[in-house]
Amino acid sequence: MKPAKKKQSQPKLTSSSSSKSSAYHHGNLREEVLEHSKKVLEREGVSSLSLRDIATDLGVSHTAPYRHFPKKMDLLQALVTEGFRELSEGMKRAWEYSEDPLEKIKMAGIEYIFLLLKNPRRTELMFGGEIYVSGDPISDELSEWGKAAYLGMFEIVEFGQKQLKLKNSIPTDTLMMSFWSGVHGFAVLNERKWKQIKSKDEEERFRKEVNQILDIMIEGTRL
């Protein structure tokens, strides 16, 4: 889209609209749409996501976002892809956190819990049915990042088994899924508590509870 020629009768662009237009022309609209959609998703839910509304919010033409996301499902898959990418990066941080296998898996739990708590509606999309029952093919990028996130946790659990710290009589994927289900369930059940935290003391108590829960989970998987 080329900017319209300036006419004497036209009002000058505000700094806000100018920056949005500039961002679009510099190829950043896709990132802006994703970032804004993420906020709308967490605040209002998936049913409130509308490419036309997002275009209005960002100050671009209604057709502009469709150049990057031809339909809403494309936008949802992009949001889910971003979620799995962040989860994969979290597993990498957990792997690098310590040489101790038990510390690795504990940090993997912490990474997962707080990623879900900060993005609960996106996490629902990551593991819920809307993306997967729509009939739309899953994008290659989504498949790749989903696999990377899965393997990130798998390798941490496998390492613990090989180091004789975690039960190796149980298949790695089964043991990993047991741990993953536990941290997921804890995060889902405590989403409201997390949102109600108002002080640093309350947050510290919550994080202490997270550590205690993870210790209990890990104790049940130790060799």
Rosetta constraint file for C-alpha pairs under 8 A:
AtomPair CA 1 CA 25 HARMONIC 7.44 0.50
AtomPair CA 6 CA 10 HARMONIC 7.02 0.50
AtomPair CA 13 CA 17 HARMONIC 6.07 0.50
AtomPair CA 13 CA 18 HARMONIC 5.70 0.50
AtomPair CA 14 CA 18 HARMONIC 5.92 0.50
AtomPair CA 15 CA 19 HARMONIC 6.06 0.50
AtomPair CA 16 CA 20 HARMONIC 6.35 0.50
AtomPair CA 17 CA 21 HARMONIC 6.08 0.50
AtomPair CA 17 CA 59 HARMONIC 6.43 0.50
AtomPair CA 18 CA 22 HARMONIC 6.03 0.50
AtomPair CA 19 CA 23 HARMONIC 6.00 0.50
AtomPair CA 20 CA 24 HARMONIC 6.22 0.50
AtomPair CA 20 CA 58 HARMONIC 6.83 0.50
AtomPair CA 20 CA 59 HARMONIC 6.71 0.50
AtomPair CA 20 CA 60 HARMONIC 7.53 0.50
AtomPair CA 21 CA 25 HARMONIC 6.24 0.50
AtomPair CA 21 CA 59 HARMONIC 7.76 0.50
AtomPair CA 21 CA 60 HARMONIC 7.11 0.50
AtomPair CA 22 CA 26 HARMONIC 6.08 0.50
AtomPair CA 23 CA 27 HARMONIC 6.42 0.50
AtomPair CA 23 CA 28 HARMONIC 5.19 0.50
AtomPair CA 23 CA 29 HARMONIC 6.25 0.50
AtomPair CA 24 CA 28 HARMONIC 5.45 0.50
AtomPair CA 24 CA 29 HARMONIC 4.72 0.50
AtomPair CA 25 CA 29 HARMONIC 7.98 0.50
AtomPair CA 28 CA 32 HARMONIC 6.32 0.50
AtomPair CA 29 CA 33 HARMONIC 6.00 0.50
AtomPair CA 29 CA 65 HARMONIC 7.31 0.50
AtomPair CA 30 CA 34 HARMONIC 6.25 0.50
AtomPair CA 30 CA 65 HARMONIC 7.15 0.50
AtomPair CA 30 CA 68 HARMONIC 6.11 0.50
AtomPair CA 31 CA 35 HARMONIC 6.10 0.50
AtomPair CA 32 CA 36 HARMONIC 6.06 0.50
AtomPair CA 32 CA 58 HARMONIC 7.88 0.50
AtomPair CA 33 CA 37 HARMONIC 5.86 0.50
AtomPair CA 33 CA 54 HARMONIC 6.88 0.50
AtomPair CA 33 CA 55 HARMONIC 7.86 0.50
AtomPair CA 33 CA 58 HARMONIC 7.81 0.50
AtomPair CA 33 CA 65 HARMONIC 7.06 0.50
AtomPair CA 34 CA 38 HARMONIC 6.06 0.50
AtomPair CA 34 CA 75 HARMONIC 7.49 0.50
AtomPair CA 34 CA 78 HARMONIC 7.62 0.50
AtomPair CA 34 CA 79 HARMONIC 6.68 0.50
AtomPair CA 35 CA 39 HARMONIC 6.64 0.50
AtomPair CA 36 CA 40 HARMONIC 6.35 0.50
AtomPair CA 36 CA 54 HARMONIC 7.25 0.50
AtomPair CA 37 CA 41 HARMONIC 5.91 0.50
AtomPair CA 37 CA 49 HARMONIC 6.77 0.50
AtomPair CA 37 CA 54 HARMONIC 7.14 0.50
AtomPair CA 38 CA 42 HARMONIC 6.30 0.50
AtomPair CA 38 CA 79 HARMONIC 7.07 0.50
AtomPair CA 38 CA 122 HARMONIC 7.59 0.50
AtomPair CA 39 CA 43 HARMONIC 6.06 0.50
AtomPair CA 40 CA 44 HARMONIC 5.59 0.50
AtomPair CA 40 CA 45 HARMONIC 6.87 0.50
AtomPair CA 40 CA 48 HARMONIC 7.28 0.50
AtomPair CA 40 CA 49 HARMONIC 6.65 0.50
AtomPair CA 41 CA 45 HARMONIC 4.51 0.50
AtomPair CA 41 CA 46 HARMONIC 5.30 0.50
AtomPair CA 41 CA 48 HARMONIC 7.22 0.50
AtomPair CA 41 CA 49 HARMONIC 6.54 0.50
AtomPair CA 41 CA 121 HARMONIC 6.47 0.50
AtomPair CA 41 CA 122 HARMONIC 7.12 0.50
AtomPair CA 42 CA 119 HARMONIC 6.58 0.50
AtomPair CA 42 CA 120 HARMONIC 7.03 0.50
AtomPair CA 42 CA 121 HARMONIC 5.47 0.50
AtomPair CA 42 CA 122 HARMONIC 7.12 0.50
AtomPair CA 44 CA 48 HARMONIC 5.98 0.50
AtomPair CA 45 CA 49 HARMONIC 7.27 0.50
AtomPair CA 45 CA 121 HARMONIC 6.65 0.50
AtomPair CA 46 CA 121 HARMONIC 7.68 0.50
AtomPair CA 49 CA 53 HARMONIC 7.69 0.50
AtomPair CA 49 CA 54 HARMONIC 7.69 0.50
AtomPair CA 49 CA 72 HARMONIC 7.94 0.50
AtomPair CA 50 CA 54 HARMONIC 6.13 0.50
AtomPair CA 50 CA 72 HARMONIC 7.24 0.50
AtomPair CA 51 CA 55 HARMONIC 6.10 0.50
AtomPair CA 51 CA 62 HARMONIC 7.57 0.50
AtomPair CA 51 CA 65 HARMONIC 6.49 0.50
AtomPair CA 51 CA 66 HARMONIC 7.38 0.50
AtomPair CA 51 CA 72 HARMONIC 6.89 0.50
AtomPair CA 52 CA 56 HARMONIC 6.33 0.50
AtomPair CA 52 CA 62 HARMONIC 5.16 0.50
AtomPair CA 52 CA 63 HARMONIC 7.55 0.50
AtomPair CA 52 CA 65 HARMONIC 7.93 0.50
AtomPair CA 53 CA 57 HARMONIC 6.18 0.50
AtomPair CA 53 CA 62 HARMONIC 7.93 0.50
AtomPair CA 54 CA 58 HARMONIC 6.13 0.50
AtomPair CA 55 CA 59 HARMONIC 6.06 0.50
AtomPair CA 55 CA 60 HARMONIC 5.25 0.50
AtomPair CA 55 CA 61 HARMONIC 6.14 0.50
AtomPair CA 55 CA 62 HARMONIC 5.27 0.50
AtomPair CA 55 CA 63 HARMONIC 7.75 0.50
AtomPair CA 55 CA 64 HARMONIC 7.07 0.50
AtomPair CA 55 CA 65 HARMONIC 6.46 0.50
AtomPair CA 56 CA 60 HARMONIC 6.23 0.50
AtomPair CA 56 CA 61 HARMONIC 7.20 0.50
AtomPair CA 56 CA 62 HARMONIC 6.77 0.50
AtomPair CA 60 CA 64 HARMONIC 6.47 0.50
AtomPair CA 63 CA 67 HARMONIC 7.18 0.50
AtomPair CA 64 CA 68 HARMONIC 7.81 0.50
AtomPair CA 65 CA 69 HARMONIC 6.05 0.50
AtomPair CA 65 CA 70 HARMONIC 7.79 0.50
AtomPair CA 66 CA 70 HARMONIC 4.49 0.50
AtomPair CA 66 CA 71 HARMONIC 6.79 0.50
AtomPair CA 69 CA 74 HARMONIC 5.34 0.50
AtomPair CA 69 CA 75 HARMONIC 5.61 0.50
AtomPair CA 70 CA 74 HARMONIC 6.67 0.50
AtomPair CA 71 CA 75 HARMONIC 6.93 0.50
AtomPair CA 72 CA 76 HARMONIC 6.33 0.50
AtomPair CA 73 CA 77 HARMONIC 6.09 0.50
AtomPair CA 73 CA 131 HARMONIC 7.36 0.50
AtomPair CA 73 CA 136 HARMONIC 7.67 0.50
AtomPair CA 74 CA 78 HARMONIC 6.23 0.50
AtomPair CA 75 CA 79 HARMONIC 6.29 0.50
AtomPair CA 76 CA 80 HARMONIC 6.22 0.50
AtomPair CA 76 CA 125 HARMONIC 7.86 0.50
AtomPair CA 76 CA 131 HARMONIC 7.31 0.50
AtomPair CA 77 CA 81 HARMONIC 5.99 0.50
AtomPair CA 77 CA 131 HARMONIC 6.89 0.50
AtomPair CA 77 CA 138 HARMONIC 7.59 0.50
AtomPair CA 77 CA 139 HARMONIC 7.45 0.50
AtomPair CA 77 CA 142 HARMONIC 6.89 0.50
AtomPair CA 78 CA 82 HARMONIC 6.25 0.50
AtomPair CA 78 CA 142 HARMONIC 7.42 0.50
AtomPair CA 79 CA 83 HARMONIC 6.37 0.50
AtomPair CA 79 CA 122 HARMONIC 7.20 0.50
AtomPair CA 80 CA 84 HARMONIC 6.35 0.50
AtomPair CA 80 CA 122 HARMONIC 6.65 0.50
AtomPair CA 80 CA 123 HARMONIC 7.73 0.50
AtomPair CA 80 CA 125 HARMONIC 6.50 0.50
AtomPair CA 80 CA 126 HARMONIC 5.28 0.50
AtomPair CA 80 CA 142 HARMONIC 7.17 0.50
AtomPair CA 81 CA 85 HARMONIC 6.14 0.50
AtomPair CA 81 CA 141 HARMONIC 6.83 0.50
AtomPair CA 81 CA 142 HARMONIC 4.67 0.50
AtomPair CA 81 CA 145 HARMONIC 6.41 0.50
AtomPair CA 81 CA 146 HARMONIC 7.32 0.50
AtomPair CA 82 CA 86 HARMONIC 6.21 0.50
AtomPair CA 83 CA 87 HARMONIC 6.18 0.50
AtomPair CA 83 CA 122 HARMONIC 7.09 0.50
AtomPair CA 83 CA 123 HARMONIC 7.23 0.50
AtomPair CA 83 CA 126 HARMONIC 7.11 0.50
AtomPair CA 84 CA 88 HARMONIC 5.97 0.50
AtomPair CA 84 CA 126 HARMONIC 7.51 0.50
AtomPair CA 84 CA 142 HARMONIC 7.66 0.50
AtomPair CA 84 CA 145 HARMONIC 5.46 0.50
AtomPair CA 84 CA 146 HARMONIC 5.39 0.50
AtomPair CA 84 CA 148 HARMONIC 7.91 0.50
AtomPair CA 84 CA 149 HARMONIC 6.00 0.50
AtomPair CA 85 CA 89 HARMONIC 6.26 0.50
AtomPair CA 85 CA 145 HARMONIC 5.44 0.50
AtomPair CA 85 CA 146 HARMONIC 7.53 0.50
AtomPair CA 85 CA 148 HARMONIC 7.88 0.50
AtomPair CA 85 CA 149 HARMONIC 7.08 0.50
AtomPair CA 86 CA 90 HARMONIC 6.17 0.50
AtomPair CA 87 CA 91 HARMONIC 6.30 0.50
AtomPair CA 87 CA 111 HARMONIC 7.68 0.50
AtomPair CA 87 CA 112 HARMONIC 6.87 0.50
AtomPair CA 87 CA 115 HARMONIC 7.34 0.50
AtomPair CA 87 CA 149 HARMONIC 5.75 0.50
AtomPair CA 88 CA 92 HARMONIC 6.34 0.50
AtomPair CA 88 CA 145 HARMONIC 7.10 0.50
AtomPair CA 88 CA 148 HARMONIC 5.88 0.50
AtomPair CA 88 CA 149 HARMONIC 4.05 0.50
AtomPair CA 88 CA 150 HARMONIC 7.69 0.50
AtomPair CA 88 CA 152 HARMONIC 6.20 0.50
AtomPair CA 89 CA 93 HARMONIC 6.32 0.50
AtomPair CA 89 CA 149 HARMONIC 7.82 0.50
AtomPair CA 90 CA 94 HARMONIC 6.23 0.50
AtomPair CA 90 CA 108 HARMONIC 7.04 0.50
AtomPair CA 90 CA 111 HARMONIC 5.58 0.50
AtomPair CA 90 CA 112 HARMONIC 7.30 0.50
AtomPair CA 91 CA 95 HARMONIC 6.15 0.50
AtomPair CA 91 CA 108 HARMONIC 5.68 0.50
AtomPair CA 91 CA 111 HARMONIC 7.22 0.50
AtomPair CA 91 CA 149 HARMONIC 6.96 0.50
AtomPair CA 91 CA 152 HARMONIC 5.23 0.50
AtomPair CA 91 CA 153 HARMONIC 6.11 0.50
AtomPair CA 92 CA 96 HARMONIC 6.31 0.50
AtomPair CA 92 CA 152 HARMONIC 6.58 0.50
AtomPair CA 93 CA 97 HARMONIC 5.93 0.50
AtomPair CA 94 CA 98 HARMONIC 7.60 0.50
AtomPair CA 94 CA 104 HARMONIC 5.27 0.50
AtomPair CA 94 CA 105 HARMONIC 7.08 0.50
AtomPair CA 94 CA 107 HARMONIC 5.07 0.50
AtomPair CA 94 CA 108 HARMONIC 5.04 0.50
AtomPair CA 94 CA 111 HARMONIC 7.40 0.50
AtomPair CA 95 CA 104 HARMONIC 5.49 0.50
AtomPair CA 95 CA 105 HARMONIC 7.97 0.50
AtomPair CA 95 CA 108 HARMONIC 7.71 0.50
AtomPair CA 95 CA 156 HARMONIC 6.54 0.50
AtomPair CA 96 CA 104 HARMONIC 7.63 0.50
AtomPair CA 97 CA 103 HARMONIC 7.55 0.50
AtomPair CA 97 CA 104 HARMONIC 6.29 0.50
AtomPair CA 97 CA 107 HARMONIC 7.35 0.50
AtomPair CA 98 CA 103 HARMONIC 6.14 0.50
AtomPair CA 98 CA 104 HARMONIC 5.92 0.50
AtomPair CA 99 CA 103 HARMONIC 7.67 0.50
AtomPair CA 99 CA 104 HARMONIC 7.31 0.50
AtomPair CA 100 CA 104 HARMONIC 6.30 0.50
AtomPair CA 101 CA 105 HARMONIC 6.43 0.50
AtomPair CA 101 CA 156 HARMONIC 7.21 0.50
AtomPair CA 101 CA 157 HARMONIC 7.95 0.50
AtomPair CA 101 CA 159 HARMONIC 6.60 0.50
AtomPair CA 101 CA 160 HARMONIC 4.90 0.50
AtomPair CA 101 CA 163 HARMONIC 7.34 0.50
AtomPair CA 101 CA 165 HARMONIC 6.94 0.50
AtomPair CA 102 CA 106 HARMONIC 6.12 0.50
AtomPair CA 102 CA 160 HARMONIC 6.85 0.50
AtomPair CA 102 CA 165 HARMONIC 7.15 0.50
AtomPair CA 102 CA 218 HARMONIC 7.44 0.50
AtomPair CA 103 CA 107 HARMONIC 6.08 0.50
AtomPair CA 104 CA 108 HARMONIC 6.21 0.50
AtomPair CA 104 CA 156 HARMONIC 6.64 0.50
AtomPair CA 105 CA 109 HARMONIC 6.30 0.50
AtomPair CA 105 CA 153 HARMONIC 7.91 0.50
AtomPair CA 105 CA 156 HARMONIC 6.20 0.50
AtomPair CA 105 CA 157 HARMONIC 6.81 0.50
AtomPair CA 105 CA 218 HARMONIC 7.96 0.50
AtomPair CA 106 CA 110 HARMONIC 6.39 0.50
AtomPair CA 106 CA 211 HARMONIC 7.96 0.50
AtomPair CA 106 CA 214 HARMONIC 6.22 0.50
AtomPair CA 106 CA 215 HARMONIC 7.51 0.50
AtomPair CA 106 CA 218 HARMONIC 7.46 0.50
AtomPair CA 107 CA 111 HARMONIC 6.06 0.50
AtomPair CA 108 CA 112 HARMONIC 6.20 0.50
AtomPair CA 108 CA 153 HARMONIC 7.08 0.50
AtomPair CA 109 CA 113 HARMONIC 6.05 0.50
AtomPair CA 109 CA 180 HARMONIC 7.61 0.50
AtomPair CA 109 CA 183 HARMONIC 6.06 0.50
AtomPair CA 109 CA 214 HARMONIC 6.94 0.50
AtomPair CA 110 CA 114 HARMONIC 6.22 0.50
AtomPair CA 110 CA 210 HARMONIC 7.43 0.50
AtomPair CA 110 CA 211 HARMONIC 7.89 0.50
AtomPair CA 111 CA 115 HARMONIC 6.09 0.50
AtomPair CA 112 CA 116 HARMONIC 6.23 0.50
AtomPair CA 112 CA 183 HARMONIC 7.22 0.50
AtomPair CA 112 CA 184 HARMONIC 7.53 0.50
AtomPair CA 113 CA 117 HARMONIC 6.20 0.50
AtomPair CA 113 CA 183 HARMONIC 6.16 0.50
AtomPair CA 113 CA 184 HARMONIC 6.62 0.50
AtomPair CA 113 CA 186 HARMONIC 7.65 0.50
AtomPair CA 113 CA 187 HARMONIC 5.33 0.50
AtomPair CA 114 CA 118 HARMONIC 6.04 0.50
AtomPair CA 114 CA 187 HARMONIC 7.62 0.50
AtomPair CA 115 CA 119 HARMONIC 6.18 0.50
AtomPair CA 116 CA 120 HARMONIC 5.03 0.50
AtomPair CA 116 CA 123 HARMONIC 5.92 0.50
AtomPair CA 116 CA 184 HARMONIC 7.81 0.50
AtomPair CA 116 CA 187 HARMONIC 6.59 0.50
AtomPair CA 116 CA 188 HARMONIC 7.76 0.50
AtomPair CA 117 CA 187 HARMONIC 6.26 0.50
AtomPair CA 117 CA 188 HARMONIC 7.61 0.50
AtomPair CA 117 CA 191 HARMONIC 5.79 0.50
AtomPair CA 117 CA 194 HARMONIC 7.10 0.50
AtomPair CA 119 CA 123 HARMONIC 6.18 0.50
AtomPair CA 120 CA 124 HARMONIC 6.32 0.50
AtomPair CA 120 CA 188 HARMONIC 7.72 0.50
AtomPair CA 120 CA 191 HARMONIC 7.61 0.50
AtomPair CA 121 CA 125 HARMONIC 6.58 0.50
AtomPair CA 122 CA 126 HARMONIC 6.26 0.50
AtomPair CA 123 CA 127 HARMONIC 6.38 0.50
AtomPair CA 123 CA 128 HARMONIC 7.97 0.50
AtomPair CA 124 CA 128 HARMONIC 5.17 0.50
AtomPair CA 125 CA 129 HARMONIC 7.21 0.50
AtomPair CA 125 CA 130 HARMONIC 6.67 0.50
AtomPair CA 125 CA 131 HARMONIC 6.65 0.50
AtomPair CA 126 CA 131 HARMONIC 7.77 0.50
AtomPair CA 128 CA 132 HARMONIC 7.59 0.50
AtomPair CA 129 CA 133 HARMONIC 5.63 0.50
AtomPair CA 130 CA 134 HARMONIC 6.06 0.50
AtomPair CA 131 CA 136 HARMONIC 7.87 0.50
AtomPair CA 132 CA 136 HARMONIC 7.71 0.50
AtomPair CA 132 CA 138 HARMONIC 7.63 0.50
AtomPair CA 138 CA 142 HARMONIC 6.63 0.50
AtomPair CA 138 CA 143 HARMONIC 6.73 0.50
AtomPair CA 139 CA 143 HARMONIC 6.33 0.50
AtomPair CA 140 CA 144 HARMONIC 6.10 0.50
AtomPair CA 141 CA 145 HARMONIC 6.23 0.50
AtomPair CA 142 CA 146 HARMONIC 5.95 0.50
AtomPair CA 143 CA 147 HARMONIC 6.13 0.50
AtomPair CA 144 CA 148 HARMONIC 6.16 0.50
AtomPair CA 145 CA 149 HARMONIC 6.14 0.50
AtomPair CA 146 CA 150 HARMONIC 6.31 0.50
AtomPair CA 147 CA 151 HARMONIC 6.08 0.50
AtomPair CA 148 CA 152 HARMONIC 6.03 0.50
AtomPair CA 149 CA 153 HARMONIC 6.75 0.50
AtomPair CA 150 CA 154 HARMONIC 6.15 0.50
AtomPair CA 151 CA 155 HARMONIC 5.88 0.50
AtomPair CA 152 CA 156 HARMONIC 6.62 0.50
AtomPair CA 153 CA 157 HARMONIC 6.37 0.50
AtomPair CA 153 CA 176 HARMONIC 7.09 0.50
AtomPair CA 154 CA 158 HARMONIC 6.01 0.50
AtomPair CA 154 CA 172 HARMONIC 6.98 0.50
AtomPair CA 154 CA 173 HARMONIC 6.59 0.50
AtomPair CA 154 CA 176 HARMONIC 6.15 0.50
AtomPair CA 155 CA 159 HARMONIC 5.94 0.50
AtomPair CA 156 CA 160 HARMONIC 6.41 0.50
AtomPair CA 157 CA 161 HARMONIC 6.39 0.50
AtomPair CA 157 CA 166 HARMONIC 7.46 0.50
AtomPair CA 157 CA 172 HARMONIC 6.65 0.50
AtomPair CA 157 CA 175 HARMONIC 7.51 0.50
AtomPair CA 157 CA 176 HARMONIC 6.06 0.50
AtomPair CA 158 CA 162 HARMONIC 6.22 0.50
AtomPair CA 158 CA 172 HARMONIC 5.89 0.50
AtomPair CA 159 CA 163 HARMONIC 6.10 0.50
AtomPair CA 160 CA 164 HARMONIC 6.27 0.50
AtomPair CA 160 CA 165 HARMONIC 5.16 0.50
AtomPair CA 160 CA 166 HARMONIC 5.16 0.50
AtomPair CA 161 CA 165 HARMONIC 5.76 0.50
AtomPair CA 161 CA 166 HARMONIC 4.63 0.50
AtomPair CA 161 CA 167 HARMONIC 6.01 0.50
AtomPair CA 161 CA 168 HARMONIC 5.13 0.50
AtomPair CA 161 CA 172 HARMONIC 7.86 0.50
AtomPair CA 162 CA 168 HARMONIC 7.57 0.50
AtomPair CA 164 CA 168 HARMONIC 7.32 0.50
AtomPair CA 164 CA 223 HARMONIC 6.52 0.50
AtomPair CA 165 CA 222 HARMONIC 5.69 0.50
AtomPair CA 165 CA 223 HARMONIC 5.43 0.50
AtomPair CA 166 CA 221 HARMONIC 5.59 0.50
AtomPair CA 166 CA 222 HARMONIC 4.15 0.50
AtomPair CA 166 CA 223 HARMONIC 4.61 0.50
AtomPair CA 167 CA 175 HARMONIC 7.97 0.50
AtomPair CA 167 CA 221 HARMONIC 5.78 0.50
AtomPair CA 167 CA 222 HARMONIC 5.41 0.50
AtomPair CA 167 CA 223 HARMONIC 4.24 0.50
AtomPair CA 168 CA 172 HARMONIC 7.45 0.50
AtomPair CA 168 CA 223 HARMONIC 7.17 0.50
AtomPair CA 170 CA 174 HARMONIC 6.70 0.50
AtomPair CA 170 CA 175 HARMONIC 6.22 0.50
AtomPair CA 171 CA 175 HARMONIC 6.27 0.50
AtomPair CA 172 CA 176 HARMONIC 5.97 0.50
AtomPair CA 173 CA 177 HARMONIC 5.99 0.50
AtomPair CA 174 CA 178 HARMONIC 6.22 0.50
AtomPair CA 175 CA 179 HARMONIC 6.44 0.50
AtomPair CA 175 CA 221 HARMONIC 7.40 0.50
AtomPair CA 176 CA 180 HARMONIC 6.00 0.50
AtomPair CA 177 CA 181 HARMONIC 5.84 0.50
AtomPair CA 178 CA 182 HARMONIC 6.31 0.50
AtomPair CA 179 CA 183 HARMONIC 6.43 0.50
AtomPair CA 179 CA 217 HARMONIC 6.88 0.50
AtomPair CA 179 CA 218 HARMONIC 7.82 0.50
AtomPair CA 180 CA 184 HARMONIC 6.05 0.50
AtomPair CA 181 CA 185 HARMONIC 5.97 0.50
AtomPair CA 182 CA 186 HARMONIC 6.20 0.50
AtomPair CA 182 CA 217 HARMONIC 7.34 0.50
AtomPair CA 183 CA 187 HARMONIC 6.20 0.50
AtomPair CA 183 CA 214 HARMONIC 7.66 0.50
AtomPair CA 184 CA 188 HARMONIC 6.21 0.50
AtomPair CA 185 CA 189 HARMONIC 6.09 0.50
AtomPair CA 186 CA 190 HARMONIC 6.14 0.50
AtomPair CA 187 CA 191 HARMONIC 5.97 0.50
AtomPair CA 190 CA 194 HARMONIC 6.21 0.50
AtomPair CA 191 CA 195 HARMONIC 6.34 0.50
AtomPair CA 192 CA 196 HARMONIC 6.27 0.50
AtomPair CA 193 CA 197 HARMONIC 6.59 0.50
AtomPair CA 194 CA 203 HARMONIC 7.92 0.50
AtomPair CA 194 CA 206 HARMONIC 7.67 0.50
AtomPair CA 197 CA 202 HARMONIC 5.85 0.50
AtomPair CA 197 CA 203 HARMONIC 6.21 0.50
AtomPair CA 198 CA 202 HARMONIC 6.75 0.50
AtomPair CA 198 CA 203 HARMONIC 7.78 0.50
AtomPair CA 199 CA 203 HARMONIC 6.35 0.50
AtomPair CA 200 CA 204 HARMONIC 6.06 0.50
AtomPair CA 201 CA 205 HARMONIC 6.27 0.50
AtomPair CA 202 CA 206 HARMONIC 6.23 0.50
AtomPair CA 203 CA 207 HARMONIC 6.13 0.50
AtomPair CA 204 CA 208 HARMONIC 6.13 0.50
AtomPair CA 205 CA 209 HARMONIC 6.28 0.50
AtomPair CA 206 CA 210 HARMONIC 6.32 0.50
AtomPair CA 207 CA 211 HARMONIC 6.30 0.50
AtomPair CA 208 CA 212 HARMONIC 6.25 0.50
AtomPair CA 209 CA 213 HARMONIC 6.11 0.50
AtomPair CA 210 CA 214 HARMONIC 6.17 0.50
AtomPair CA 211 CA 215 HARMONIC 6.15 0.50
AtomPair CA 212 CA 216 HARMONIC 6.33 0.50
AtomPair CA 213 CA 217 HARMONIC 6.27 0.50
AtomPair CA 214 CA 218 HARMONIC 6.01 0.50
AtomPair CA 215 CA 219 HARMONIC 6.01 0.50
AtomPair CA 216 CA 220 HARMONIC 6.53 0.50
AtomPair CA 217 CA 221 HARMONIC 6.78 0.50
AtomPair CA 218 CA 222 HARMONIC 6.17 0.50
